[in-house]
Amino acid sequence: ALALVSFVAVARAECDDDEVTKTKKGVMKAISEIKDFFRR
């Protein structure tokens, strides 16, 4: 799951100039999505 989060974060970071901020947002979003997935 962690590898998936990292992959998603990197993929989203490549789409933005501010990679650090985008990566942090991508990681948080991915983590929240995974948590929602496991709640079902």
C-alpha positions in Angstrom: 0.0 0.0 0.0 2.9 2.3 0.8 4.4 1.8 -2.6 1.1 2.7 -4.2 0.9 5.9 -2.2 4.4 6.8 -3.2 3.6 6.1 -6.9 0.4 8.1 -6.8 2.2 11.0 -5.1 5.0 11.0 -7.6 2.6 10.8 -10.5 0.7 13.8 -9.2 3.8 15.7 -8.4 5.0 15.5 -12.0 1.9 17.5 -13.1 2.8 20.5 -11.0 5.8 23.0 -10.8 5.7 23.0 -7.0 6.6 19.3 -6.6 7.1 19.3 -2.9 3.8 20.8 -2.1 2.0 18.7 -4.7 3.7 15.5 -3.4 2.6 16.3 0.2 -1.0 16.9 -1.0 -0.9 13.8 -3.2 0.3 11.7 -0.3 -2.4 13.0 2.1 -5.1 12.6 -0.6 -3.9 9.0 -1.4 -3.8 8.1 2.3 -7.3 9.4 2.9 -8.6 7.5 -0.2 -7.0 4.3 1.0 -8.5 4.8 4.5 -12.0 5.4 2.9 -11.5 2.2 0.8 -10.7 0.1 3.9 -13.7 1.5 5.8 -16.1 0.0 3.3 
